[in-house]
């Protein structure tokens, strides 16, 4: 994250990806997507990819031009996500 950036991150530590997606959907429906990102550092890689895929689809349906920023503990998730047709996701450090 850039030091000049005032983005807030939603920390998702749920072991249930469906609950995590519901939490993200609530935030997306209430606020501008530009105002926050998702921190998936507390999740395992498979659950994090599931959350990203479902969140990406929901966001594309609601606001196709927007991108969602996300953080993850490892850069390996970037390789996995890049293989999927999820163009509205952007990993930040």
Secondary structure as a PSIPRED ss2 file (coil, helix, strand):
# PSIPRED VFORMAT (PSIPRED V4.0)

   1 X C   1.000  0.000  0.000
   2 X C   1.000  0.000  0.000
   3 X C   1.000  0.000  0.000
   4 X C   1.000  0.000  0.000
   5 X C   1.000  0.000  0.000
   6 X C   1.000  0.000  0.000
   7 X C   1.000  0.000  0.000
   8 X E   0.000  0.000  1.000
   9 X E   0.000  0.000  1.000
  10 X E   0.000  0.000  1.000
  11 X E   0.000  0.000  1.000
  12 X C   1.000  0.000  0.000
  13 X C   1.000  0.000  0.000
  14 X C   1.000  0.000  0.000
  15 X C   1.000  0.000  0.000
  16 X C   1.000  0.000  0.000
  17 X H   0.000  1.000  0.000
  18 X H   0.000  1.000  0.000
  19 X H   0.000  1.000  0.000
  20 X H   0.000  1.000  0.000
  21 X H   0.000  1.000  0.000
  22 X H   0.000  1.000  0.000
  23 X H   0.000  1.000  0.000
  24 X H   0.000  1.000  0.000
  25 X H   0.000  1.000  0.000
  26 X H   0.000  1.000  0.000
  27 X H   0.000  1.000  0.000
  28 X H   0.000  1.000  0.000
  29 X H   0.000  1.000  0.000
  30 X H   0.000  1.000  0.000
  31 X C   1.000  0.000  0.000
  32 X C   1.000  0.000  0.000
  33 X H   0.000  1.000  0.000
  34 X H   0.000  1.000  0.000
  35 X H   0.000  1.000  0.000
  36 X E   0.000  0.000  1.000
  37 X E   0.000  0.000  1.000
  38 X E   0.000  0.000  1.000
  39 X E   0.000  0.000  1.000
  40 X C   1.000  0.000  0.000
  41 X C   1.000  0.000  0.000
  42 X C   1.000  0.000  0.000
  43 X C   1.000  0.000  0.000
  44 X C   1.000  0.000  0.000
  45 X H   0.000  1.000  0.000
  46 X H   0.000  1.000  0.000
  47 X H   0.000  1.000  0.000
  48 X H   0.000  1.000  0.000
  49 X H   0.000  1.000  0.000
  50 X H   0.000  1.000  0.000
  51 X H   0.000  1.000  0.000
  52 X H   0.000  1.000  0.000
  53 X H   0.000  1.000  0.000
  54 X H   0.000  1.000  0.000
  55 X H   0.000  1.000  0.000
  56 X H   0.000  1.000  0.000
  57 X H   0.000  1.000  0.000
  58 X H   0.000  1.000  0.000
  59 X H   0.000  1.000  0.000
  60 X H   0.000  1.000  0.000
  61 X H   0.000  1.000  0.000
  62 X H   0.000  1.000  0.000
  63 X C   1.000  0.000  0.000
  64 X C   1.000  0.000  0.000
  65 X C   1.000  0.000  0.000
  66 X C   1.000  0.000  0.000
  67 X C   1.000  0.000  0.000
  68 X E   0.000  0.000  1.000
  69 X E   0.000  0.000  1.000
  70 X E   0.000  0.000  1.000
  71 X E   0.000  0.000  1.000
  72 X C   1.000  0.000  0.000
  73 X C   1.000  0.000  0.000
  74 X C   1.000  0.000  0.000
  75 X C   1.000  0.000  0.000
  76 X H   0.000  1.000  0.000
  77 X H   0.000  1.000  0.000
  78 X H   0.000  1.000  0.000
  79 X H   0.000  1.000  0.000
  80 X H   0.000  1.000  0.000
  81 X H   0.000  1.000  0.000
  82 X H   0.000  1.000  0.000
  83 X C   1.000  0.000  0.000
  84 X C   1.000  0.000  0.000
  85 X C   1.000  0.000  0.000
  86 X C   1.000  0.000  0.000
  87 X C   1.000  0.000  0.000
  88 X C   1.000  0.000  0.000
  89 X E   0.000  0.000  1.000
  90 X E   0.000  0.000  1.000
  91 X E   0.000  0.000  1.000
  92 X C   1.000  0.000  0.000
  93 X C   1.000  0.000  0.000
